[in-house]
Amino acid sequence: MPRRPAAHALPISEPVVGRRRGRPRRVDGPAVTAAAIVESGLEAIQSDGWSGMALRDLARRLGVSLPAVQRHFPTKDDLWRACVDRLVAERLERRAEEVTDAAPADQLIAALRAQIERPSLEPGLTAAMLSDRSEGDDERLAYLYRAVRPALDDARSRLNRAIEAGVMRPVDTDVVVALLGIGVSSLANAGPALRHLFGIDLDQDGQRDHFARTVADLLMFGLRGPAAPGRAPAAPSEG
């Protein structure tokens, strides 16, 4: 019996490598620097605290993939530490740029002015870090405290120099540093309340300077007793 001719075989298509059905896979996208991620992380902490600093959300905001962010910071904790390091480094850098041979009173006023200016530029950031109560907050806050220790020691040193120079009477410097580091920062973060309740606008250089000088006068001379010789009380400044 004659063999029937074989049917024409359809060509077999080569599989398409890397393709699959459904939503297309996102490519890695452009590179991103660690500095840009830290900047975005600080903005997230400032607005929504620790819970708002999701790596996936940061990647979306920066227009890159999640792996592109995780190459620099594998976890949120890694990014948190980098954000803290950035803040502390900027603070110490500003301190190093100040004139160190100024009179102790002027150094104190300059330090206060910087303490007020920083939160007004980054409202809510310091408060968000200090008020962190999410899971793992003990470890994060412990890192924050260790990181800011040099800045605290510098503040104590400035106060002790002012005391030794007779500009301030002897006081518990830890209490004063807490007042300046947390209290003044919190006041500066309350910009709208200060404007509406007291007419104080810390966004204006003149009023910020007046605020710093008034706090310095309170630290140096207190609320009672005769004014120090040759020292006039701080006068209000126009915006």
Beta strands, then each sheet from edge to edge (+ up, - down):
end
